[in-house]
Amino acid sequence: MSGTVEKLRSKLNVLEDEKVQLQNTINGLNTNLDGKKRQLKEFDYMKNRVEMMEMEHSHLKEFSAQLIEENKGLDDMNKAIDEKDQQLVDLSAELADFRGLEKVNCAIQVD
């Protein structure tokens, strides 16, 4: 009977060793799983940041295009102003010429 008890104790010891090994494996797997969960959270965070940056980039492209269009409009307005300024210069020169002719005409009439 003592031989049977020894065999049972030996089997019990083997089972306890296997239990410890399984528990260590489970602990290792849980640690690995926690690491993977943390990596997944970091990945999700980075993915969300990239999506936000892409949205900002898209918005900035649209805003830039709008500013370019507005700038073109301002350039057109500046050209129109320059043309009006040139017309004023031309009219001023014509007026000066006309006044000069008027003086000559008055001088001729006086003589």
C-alpha positions in Angstrom: 0.0 0.0 0.0 2.8 2.4 0.7 4.0 1.8 -2.9 0.6 2.9 -4.1 0.7 6.0 -1.9 4.2 6.8 -3.2 3.0 6.5 -6.8 0.0 8.7 -6.1 2.3 11.3 -4.4 4.6 11.2 -7.4 1.7 11.7 -9.8 0.4 14.5 -7.6 3.8 16.2 -7.7 3.9 15.8 -11.5 0.4 17.3 -11.7 1.3 20.2 -9.4 4.4 20.9 -11.5 2.3 20.8 -14.7 -0.2 23.1 -12.9 2.6 25.6 -12.1 3.9 25.4 -15.7 0.4 26.0 -17.1 -0.2 28.9 -14.7 3.2 30.4 -15.8 2.1 29.9 -19.4 -1.2 31.6 -18.7 0.5 34.5 -17.0 2.8 34.9 -19.9 -0.1 34.8 -22.4 -2.0 37.4 -20.3 1.1 39.7 -20.2 1.4 39.3 -23.9 -2.3 40.0 -24.4 -2.0 43.1 -22.3 0.9 44.3 -24.4 -1.1 43.6 -27.6 -4.1 45.5 -26.1 -1.8 48.5 -25.4 -0.4 48.3 -28.9 -3.9 48.3 -30.3 -4.9 51.3 -28.3 -1.8 53.1 -29.5 -2.5 52.1 -33.1 -6.1 53.3 -32.8 -4.9 56.6 -31.3 -2.4 57.1 -34.2 -5.0 56.1 -36.7 -7.4 58.7 -35.3 -4.6 61.3 -35.4 -3.8 60.5 -39.0 -7.5 60.8 -39.9 -7.7 64.2 -38.2 -4.5 65.4 -40.0 -5.9 64.2 -43.3 -9.1 66.2 -42.6 -7.1 69.3 -41.6 -5.0 68.9 -44.8 -8.1 68.6 -46.9 -9.6 71.7 -45.2 -6.3 73.6 -45.7 -6.3 72.7 -49.4 -9.8 74.0 -49.8 -9.0 77.2 -47.9 -5.8 77.7 -50.0 -7.8 77.3 -53.2 -10.3 79.8 -51.9 -7.6 82.3 -51.1 -6.0 81.8 -54.5 -9.4 82.6 -56.1 -9.8 85.7 -53.9 -6.3 86.8 -54.8 -7.1 86.5 -58.5 -10.1 88.7 -57.9 -8.0 91.2 -56.1 -5.5 91.2 -58.9 -8.3 91.9 -61.4 -9.5 94.7 -59.2 -6.0 96.1 -59.0 -5.7 96.0 -62.8 -8.9 97.9 -63.2 -7.7 100.5 -60.7 -4.4 100.8 -62.6 -6.4 101.3 -65.8 -8.5 104.0 -64.2 -5.4 105.7 -62.8 -3.9 105.7 -66.3 -7.1 107.1 -67.7 -6.9 109.9 -65.2 -3.3 110.6 -66.1 -4.3 110.7 -69.8 -7.2 113.0 -69.1 -5.0 115.3 -67.0 -2.6 115.5 -69.8 -5.4 116.3 -72.3 -6.7 118.9 -69.9 -3.3 120.5 -69.6 -3.0 120.5 -73.4 -6.5 122.0 -73.7 -5.6 124.7 -71.2 -2.5 125.4 -73.1 -4.4 125.7 -76.3 -7.0 127.9 -74.6 -4.2 130.3 -73.5 -2.8 130.4 -77.0 -6.3 131.0 -78.4 -6.9 133.8 -75.8 -3.5 135.3 -76.7 -4.3 135.2 -80.4 -7.7 136.8 -79.7 -6.1 139.5 -77.6 -3.7 140.4 -80.4 
